[in-house]
Amino acid sequence: MDILQQIIFWILFILSVGIFTKRMVSIRRNILLGQGEAITVKNNSGLKQVFLLALGQKKMFKNPLVAILHFFIYAGFLIINLEMIEIILDGLMGTHRIFFTIFPGLYRLLINIFEFLAVSVIVVCLVFLARRNLVHIDRFKSDDLKGSPRHDANIILVAEIILMLLFFLMNASDTYLQTFEYQIHHLQNTGSFIFSGLLHPYLHNFAPQTLIYIERFCWWMHISGVFAFLNYLTWSKHLHIILAFPNAYFANPQGIGRIQNMKTVQQEVVYGFDPSFVQENSETPFVFGARDIQDLGWKNLLDAYSCTECGRCSAVCPATQTGKRLSPRKIMMDTRDRTEAIGRQMDKSGKFVGDGKSLFDSITEEELRACTTCNACVEACPVSINPLDIIIQLRRYLIMEKSIAPQEWNLMFGNIENNFAPWKVSPEDRTNWNLNKPI
């Protein structure tokens, strides 16, 4: 690689990494706009969840066929990117296949493995494209995905296919050039690779110089595509490729189904049962529930950015499946969009001064009331996202701060407050209850 190409690569590399880093710093700042509740990980349970959920994709295997296909595309994406280390080093140092000079035997084996994975990635991407666009699956056709979210997956799948094809053509032209009698100065004699070698018969009509241009074009397009993909990732649902790991690590180790009590309310309940209980006083004003993202926890916002938009949560939600407006996927997307909106204002003015909006501008009371708190959405999520926690906090705000609830709910709340039970029966008369008679 001549010095001009090396300089161009350095510029492209610095710009790409710089833009990616700036965006990730912005996302981190946005996530930390949430409240800093303590997240505890005991007995390495966080690392266990990373290996089982993020790397092992344990929950995906509830549907084995889809899980195996997704595992191939995921493993292929991760492992093939090891080749990116060599390409980047070659670009920065002006070398060609630098790792081949270090361990030539192992190098051939690894590239053949990479090419097998690249074939599997292409096949699986084609299957997923057909599945998304030709097969009617409700969660892919939902109104939640209107606009750019509907096209996002297609863009990524097509981009991965193109990158893999460039990878094959780059290897094929590079190894075919090695068969010429005269020495081409920048090539390492790696020998042919199994899959890219199948393309050699289609290259025999090209002159060596043309093959050099083809190899260089594919090399540049491949690495440029990877840099573009890296930065597109941060604006896409595929950000979960990165954030699934911390999200799994910080997932609630206490298990699914446990709803976090509000400490101030819990103290009141304990005091009601035991008047001798001494309540803690706090001079810091607090809000019941959440009105906007600043009232949520940072883990809730991390959940929102980690959402894959796969729709598995909505597919199992009884409210969604019975025609209610609630969709757990939409709750996560709305939370992320609101976080992004506040982040954009902070980018402009350096701080958020308020815009008169809140999460309730996009999430309606009807959606929140439809939730049965059954935890089906939490159980179904492959990356340990908890839409239910956000729904509960928003509902708490409506009820406890704004006193907005259906009349039937208010009657129940009044009975619980006065009688410690949902029914209008005095606590002293509990021993006289007769289940065979109406109360």
C-alpha positions as CSV (number, residue, x, y, z in Angstrom):
1,M,0.0,0.0,0.0
2,D,1.5,3.3,-1.0
3,I,1.8,6.3,1.3
4,L,-1.2,8.1,-0.1
5,Q,-3.5,5.2,0.6
6,Q,-2.1,4.9,4.1
7,I,-2.7,8.6,4.8
8,I,-6.3,8.3,3.5
9,F,-6.9,5.3,5.7
10,W,-5.6,7.1,8.7
11,I,-8.0,10.0,8.1
12,L,-10.9,7.7,7.5
13,F,-10.0,5.7,10.6
14,I,-9.7,8.7,12.9
15,L,-12.9,10.2,11.6
16,S,-14.9,7.0,12.0
17,V,-13.6,6.2,15.5
18,G,-14.0,9.8,16.6
19,I,-17.6,10.1,15.4
20,F,-18.4,6.7,17.0
21,T,-16.8,7.7,20.3
22,K,-18.6,11.0,20.4
23,R,-22.0,9.3,19.8
24,M,-21.4,6.6,22.5
25,V,-20.4,9.3,25.0
26,S,-23.6,11.1,24.1
27,I,-25.6,7.9,24.6
28,R,-23.9,7.3,28.0
29,R,-24.8,10.8,29.1
30,N,-28.4,10.3,28.0
31,I,-28.7,7.1,29.9
32,L,-27.3,8.7,33.1
33,L,-30.1,11.3,32.9
34,G,-32.0,8.6,34.8
35,Q,-31.9,8.3,38.5
36,G,-28.9,6.5,40.0
37,E,-30.6,3.7,41.8
38,A,-28.2,1.0,43.2
39,I,-27.8,-2.1,41.0
40,T,-26.3,-5.0,42.8
41,V,-24.8,-8.0,41.2
42,K,-24.1,-10.9,43.6
43,N,-22.1,-14.0,43.3
44,N,-21.0,-13.2,39.7
45,S,-24.6,-13.5,38.6
46,G,-24.1,-10.5,36.3
47,L,-21.3,-12.3,34.4
48,K,-23.4,-15.4,34.3
49,Q,-26.2,-13.5,32.6
50,V,-23.8,-12.0,30.1
51,F,-22.6,-15.5,29.0
52,L,-26.1,-17.0,29.0
53,L,-28.2,-14.1,27.6
54,A,-25.9,-11.8,25.6
55,L,-23.3,-14.4,24.3
56,G,-25.3,-17.6,24.5
57,Q,-28.7,-16.1,23.6
58,K,-30.4,-18.5,25.9
59,K,-33.9,-17.1,25.6
60,M,-33.7,-17.2,21.8
61,F,-33.6,-21.0,21.9
62,K,-37.3,-21.2,22.9
63,N,-37.7,-21.2,19.1
64,P,-34.7,-23.5,18.1
65,L,-34.8,-23.0,14.4
66,V,-34.8,-19.2,14.6
67,A,-32.3,-19.3,17.4
68,I,-29.8,-21.4,15.4
69,L,-30.1,-19.1,12.4
70,H,-29.7,-16.0,14.6
71,F,-26.7,-17.7,16.3
72,F,-25.0,-18.2,13.0
73,I,-25.4,-14.6,11.9
74,Y,-24.4,-13.4,15.4
75,A,-21.4,-15.6,15.7
76,G,-20.4,-14.9,12.1
77,F,-20.6,-11.1,12.8
78,L,-18.5,-11.4,15.9
79,I,-15.8,-13.8,14.6
80,I,-15.5,-12.4,11.1
81,N,-14.8,-9.0,12.7
82,L,-11.6,-10.5,14.0
83,E,-10.4,-10.2,10.4
84,M,-11.1,-6.5,10.8
85,I,-8.2,-6.3,13.2
86,E,-5.8,-7.4,10.5
87,I,-7.4,-5.1,7.9
88,I,-7.2,-2.1,10.2
89,L,-3.6,-2.9,11.1
90,D,-2.7,-3.3,7.4
91,G,-4.3,0.1,6.7
92,L,-2.5,1.9,9.5
93,M,0.9,0.3,8.9
94,G,0.8,0.0,5.1
95,T,1.2,-3.8,5.2
96,H,-0.7,-6.6,3.5
97,R,-2.0,-9.6,5.5
98,I,0.2,-8.9,8.4
99,F,-0.9,-11.8,10.5
100,F,0.1,-14.3,7.8
101,T,3.8,-13.5,8.4
102,I,3.4,-14.3,12.1
103,F,1.5,-17.7,11.9
104,P,1.0,-18.8,8.3
105,G,-0.5,-22.3,9.0
106,L,-3.0,-21.1,11.6
107,Y,-3.8,-18.1,9.4
108,R,-5.1,-20.3,6.5
109,L,-7.2,-22.3,8.9
110,L,-8.8,-19.2,10.4
111,I,-9.5,-17.5,7.0
112,N,-11.2,-20.7,5.9
113,I,-13.3,-20.7,9.1
114,F,-14.1,-17.0,8.5
115,E,-15.2,-17.8,4.9
116,F,-17.5,-20.6,6.1
117,L,-19.1,-18.2,8.6
118,A,-19.4,-15.6,5.9
119,V,-21.3,-18.1,3.7
120,S,-23.6,-18.9,6.7
121,V,-24.2,-15.2,7.3
122,I,-25.2,-14.6,3.6
123,V,-27.6,-17.6,3.7
124,V,-29.2,-16.6,7.1
125,C,-29.5,-12.9,6.0
126,L,-31.4,-14.1,2.9
127,V,-33.7,-16.2,5.0
128,F,-34.3,-13.3,7.4
129,L,-35.0,-11.0,4.5
130,A,-37.6,-13.4,3.1
131,R,-39.1,-13.9,6.6
132,R,-39.5,-10.2,7.2
133,N,-40.8,-9.3,3.8
134,L,-42.5,-12.3,2.3
135,V,-43.9,-14.1,5.3
136,H,-46.7,-12.5,7.3
137,I,-45.6,-12.3,10.9
138,D,-47.7,-9.9,13.0
139,R,-44.9,-8.5,15.1
140,F,-43.0,-7.4,11.9
141,K,-46.1,-5.8,10.4
142,S,-47.2,-3.8,13.5
143,D,-47.8,-0.1,13.4
144,D,-45.0,0.2,16.1
145,L,-42.5,-0.2,13.3
146,K,-44.0,2.5,11.0
147,G,-41.4,4.7,9.2
148,S,-37.6,4.1,9.5
149,P,-37.9,1.2,12.2
150,R,-39.6,-1.0,9.6
151,H,-36.7,-0.5,7.1
152,D,-33.9,-0.6,9.6
153,A,-33.5,-4.4,9.7
154,N,-33.6,-4.7,5.9
155,I,-30.8,-2.1,5.6
156,I,-28.6,-4.0,8.0
157,L,-29.3,-7.4,6.4
158,V,-28.5,-6.1,2.9
159,A,-25.4,-4.3,4.2
160,E,-24.1,-7.6,5.8
161,I,-24.7,-9.5,2.6
162,I,-22.7,-6.9,0.6
163,L,-19.9,-6.9,3.1
164,M,-19.6,-10.6,3.0
165,L,-19.6,-10.6,-0.9
166,L,-16.8,-8.0,-0.8
167,F,-14.9,-10.2,1.6
168,F,-15.1,-13.1,-0.8
169,L,-14.2,-11.1,-3.9
170,M,-11.3,-9.5,-2.1
171,N,-9.9,-12.9,-1.1
172,A,-10.5,-14.4,-4.5
173,S,-8.7,-11.7,-6.5
174,D,-5.9,-11.6,-3.9
175,T,-5.2,-15.3,-4.0
176,Y,-5.7,-15.5,-7.8
177,L,-3.0,-12.9,-8.3
178,Q,-0.6,-15.2,-6.5
179,T,-0.8,-17.7,-9.3
180,F,0.9,-15.4,-11.8
181,E,4.6,-16.1,-12.5
182,Y,5.9,-12.7,-11.8
183,Q,6.1,-11.3,-8.3
184,I,3.6,-8.7,-7.2
185,H,5.4,-6.8,-4.4
186,H,2.6,-6.3,-1.9
187,L,1.2,-9.9,-1.9
188,Q,1.8,-12.6,0.7
189,N,1.8,-16.1,-0.8
190,T,-1.1,-17.4,1.3
191,G,-2.4,-20.0,-1.1
192,S,-6.0,-20.4,-2.0
193,F,-9.0,-20.5,0.4
194,I,-11.8,-22.9,0.1
195,F,-14.8,-20.7,-0.7
196,S,-13.2,-17.7,-2.3
197,G,-11.2,-20.1,-4.4
198,L,-14.5,-21.1,-6.1
199,L,-14.5,-17.7,-7.8
200,H,-11.1,-18.1,-9.5
201,P,-12.5,-19.5,-12.8
202,Y,-14.5,-16.3,-13.2
203,L,-11.3,-14.2,-12.9
204,H,-9.0,-15.8,-15.4
205,N,-9.9,-13.3,-18.2
206,F,-8.7,-10.3,-16.1
207,A,-5.3,-8.9,-16.4
208,P,-3.1,-8.8,-13.3
209,Q,-3.4,-5.0,-13.0
210,T,-7.2,-5.2,-13.2
211,L,-7.2,-7.8,-10.5
212,I,-5.1,-5.5,-8.3
213,Y,-7.7,-2.8,-8.8
214,I,-10.5,-5.3,-8.0
215,E,-8.7,-6.4,-4.8
216,R,-8.0,-2.9,-3.7
217,F,-11.6,-1.7,-4.5
218,C,-13.1,-4.6,-2.5
219,W,-10.6,-3.9,0.4
220,W,-11.5,-0.3,0.5
221,M,-15.2,-0.8,0.1
222,H,-15.2,-3.5,2.8
223,I,-13.4,-1.5,5.4
224,S,-15.3,1.7,4.5
225,G,-18.6,-0.3,4.8
226,V,-17.5,-1.5,8.2
227,F,-16.7,2.0,9.4
228,A,-20.1,3.2,8.1
229,F,-21.9,0.3,9.7
230,L,-20.1,1.1,13.0
231,N,-21.6,4.6,13.1
232,Y,-25.0,3.6,11.7
233,L,-25.1,1.1,14.5
234,T,-25.4,3.8,17.2
235,W,-28.6,5.2,15.5
236,S,-30.1,1.8,14.8
237,K,-31.9,-0.9,16.8
238,H,-28.8,-2.9,16.3
239,L,-27.1,-0.9,19.0
240,H,-28.1,-3.9,21.1
241,I,-25.1,-5.7,19.6
242,I,-23.1,-3.5,22.0
243,L,-25.5,-2.7,24.8
244,A,-26.8,-6.2,25.3
245,F,-23.7,-7.0,27.3
246,P,-24.0,-4.3,30.0
247,N,-27.8,-4.7,29.9
248,A,-27.6,-8.4,30.7
249,Y,-24.9,-7.7,33.4
250,F,-27.1,-5.2,35.2
251,A,-30.4,-7.1,34.8
252,N,-32.2,-7.6,38.1
253,P,-30.6,-10.6,39.7
254,Q,-33.6,-11.1,42.0
255,G,-35.5,-12.6,39.1
256,I,-38.6,-11.9,37.0
257,G,-41.8,-10.8,38.6
258,R,-40.6,-8.9,41.6
259,I,-41.9,-5.4,41.5
260,Q,-39.9,-2.8,43.4
261,N,-41.8,-1.1,46.2
262,M,-41.6,2.6,46.8
263,K,-39.8,3.1,50.0
264,T,-41.9,6.0,51.2
265,V,-45.2,4.1,50.7
266,Q,-43.7,0.9,52.1
267,Q,-42.9,2.8,55.3
268,E,-46.6,3.9,55.6
269,V,-47.8,0.4,55.2
270,V,-45.4,-0.9,57.9
271,Y,-46.4,1.9,60.2
272,G,-50.1,1.0,59.6
273,F,-49.5,-2.5,60.9
274,D,-47.0,-1.4,63.6
275,P,-47.5,2.1,65.0
276,S,-44.2,1.8,66.9
277,F,-42.3,1.7,63.7
278,V,-40.1,4.8,63.3
279,Q,-40.3,6.2,59.8
280,E,-37.3,7.8,58.1
281,N,-37.7,11.5,57.3
282,S,-36.2,13.0,54.2
283,E,-35.9,16.6,53.4
284,T,-35.4,15.8,49.7
285,P,-38.7,16.2,47.8
286,F,-39.7,13.1,45.9
287,V,-42.1,12.3,43.1
288,F,-44.3,9.2,43.1
289,G,-43.7,7.3,39.9
290,A,-42.3,8.9,36.8
291,R,-43.4,11.7,34.5
292,D,-40.4,12.0,32.3
293,I,-37.1,10.1,31.8
294,Q,-35.4,12.0,34.6
295,D,-37.8,10.2,37.0
296,L,-36.9,6.8,35.7
297,G,-33.8,4.9,36.6
298,W,-30.8,4.8,34.4
299,K,-31.3,1.0,34.0
300,N,-34.7,1.8,32.4
301,L,-33.0,4.1,29.9
302,L,-30.3,1.5,29.2
303,D,-33.2,-0.9,28.6
304,A,-34.7,1.5,26.1
305,Y,-31.4,1.9,24.1
306,S,-30.8,-1.9,24.2
307,C,-34.2,-2.7,22.7
308,T,-33.9,-4.9,19.6
309,E,-37.4,-3.9,18.4
310,C,-38.0,-7.7,17.7
311,G,-41.5,-7.5,19.1
312,R,-41.4,-10.7,21.1
313,C,-42.7,-8.8,24.1
314,S,-45.7,-7.5,22.2
315,A,-46.3,-10.9,20.6
316,V,-46.9,-12.5,24.1
317,C,-48.6,-9.5,25.7
318,P,-52.3,-10.4,26.4
319,A,-53.3,-6.7,26.1
320,T,-51.7,-6.4,22.6
321,Q,-53.1,-9.8,21.5
322,T,-56.6,-8.8,22.5
323,G,-56.6,-5.6,20.5
324,K,-55.7,-3.1,23.3
325,R,-53.5,-0.1,22.5
326,L,-50.7,-1.3,24.7
327,S,-47.5,-2.6,23.1
328,P,-44.5,-3.1,25.3
329,R,-42.2,-2.6,22.3
330,K,-43.7,0.8,21.7
331,I,-43.2,1.7,25.3
332,M,-39.5,1.1,25.0
333,M,-39.2,2.9,21.6
334,D,-41.1,5.9,23.0
335,T,-38.8,6.0,26.0
336,R,-35.7,5.9,23.8
337,D,-37.1,8.6,21.5
338,R,-37.9,10.9,24.4
339,T,-34.4,10.4,25.8
340,E,-32.9,11.2,22.4
341,A,-35.0,14.4,22.2
342,I,-33.8,15.6,25.5
343,G,-30.2,14.7,24.5
344,R,-30.5,16.7,21.3
345,Q,-31.5,19.8,23.3
346,M,-28.6,19.3,25.6
347,D,-26.3,19.0,22.7
348,K,-27.5,22.5,21.5
349,S,-27.7,24.4,24.8
350,G,-25.5,22.3,27.1
351,K,-28.3,21.6,29.5
352,F,-32.0,20.6,29.4
353,V,-34.2,23.6,30.3
354,G,-37.5,21.9,29.7
355,D,-39.7,21.8,26.6
356,G,-43.1,21.4,28.1
357,K,-43.3,17.8,27.1
358,S,-43.1,14.4,28.9
359,L,-43.4,10.7,28.2
360,F,-47.2,11.2,28.4
361,D,-47.1,13.0,25.1
362,S,-46.4,9.7,23.4
363,I,-47.6,7.1,25.9
364,T,-51.3,7.3,26.7
365,E,-53.3,6.5,29.8
366,E,-55.1,3.9,27.8
367,E,-51.9,2.0,27.1
368,L,-50.8,2.1,30.7
369,R,-54.1,0.9,32.1
370,A,-54.2,-2.1,29.7
371,C,-51.2,-3.7,31.3
372,T,-52.0,-6.7,33.5
373,T,-48.5,-6.8,35.1
374,C,-48.3,-10.4,34.0
375,N,-44.5,-10.2,33.2
376,A,-44.9,-12.0,29.9
377,C,-43.0,-9.2,28.1
378,V,-40.1,-9.4,30.6
379,E,-39.9,-13.2,30.2
380,A,-40.0,-13.1,26.4
381,C,-37.3,-10.4,25.9
382,P,-34.0,-12.0,24.7
383,V,-31.8,-9.3,26.2
384,S,-33.4,-8.8,29.6
385,I,-35.3,-5.7,29.0
386,N,-38.1,-4.8,31.5
387,P,-40.9,-2.7,29.9
388,L,-43.1,-3.5,32.9
389,D,-41.0,-1.4,35.3
390,I,-41.5,1.7,33.1
391,I,-45.2,1.0,32.8
392,I,-45.6,0.7,36.5
393,Q,-43.7,3.9,37.2
394,L,-45.7,5.9,34.7
395,R,-48.9,4.5,36.1
396,R,-47.9,5.3,39.7
397,Y,-47.4,8.9,38.6
398,L,-50.8,9.1,37.1
399,I,-52.5,7.7,40.2
400,M,-50.4,9.1,43.0
401,E,-49.4,12.5,41.7
402,K,-52.3,13.3,39.3
403,S,-55.1,11.2,40.9
404,I,-56.0,9.9,37.5
405,A,-57.5,6.4,37.6
406,P,-60.8,4.7,36.7
407,Q,-63.5,4.9,39.4
408,E,-63.3,1.2,40.0
409,W,-59.6,1.5,40.8
410,N,-60.2,4.5,43.2
411,L,-62.8,2.4,45.2
412,M,-60.2,-0.4,45.5
413,F,-57.5,2.1,46.5
414,G,-59.7,3.6,49.2
415,N,-60.6,0.2,50.6
416,I,-56.9,-0.8,50.7
417,E,-56.0,2.5,52.5
418,N,-58.8,2.3,55.0
419,N,-59.4,-1.5,55.4
420,F,-56.1,-3.0,54.3
421,A,-58.0,-5.1,51.8
422,P,-59.7,-4.4,48.4
423,W,-63.1,-4.9,49.9
424,K,-65.2,-2.5,52.0
425,V,-64.9,-4.6,55.1
426,S,-63.4,-3.5,58.4
427,P,-60.2,-5.3,59.4
428,E,-61.7,-6.2,62.7
429,D,-64.4,-8.2,60.9
430,R,-62.1,-10.4,58.9
431,T,-62.6,-13.4,61.1
432,N,-66.3,-13.1,60.4
433,W,-65.9,-13.3,56.6
434,N,-68.1,-16.0,55.0
435,L,-67.0,-16.8,51.5
436,N,-70.4,-18.3,50.7
437,K,-72.1,-15.0,51.3
438,P,-71.7,-11.8,49.3
439,I,-69.8,-9.1,51.1
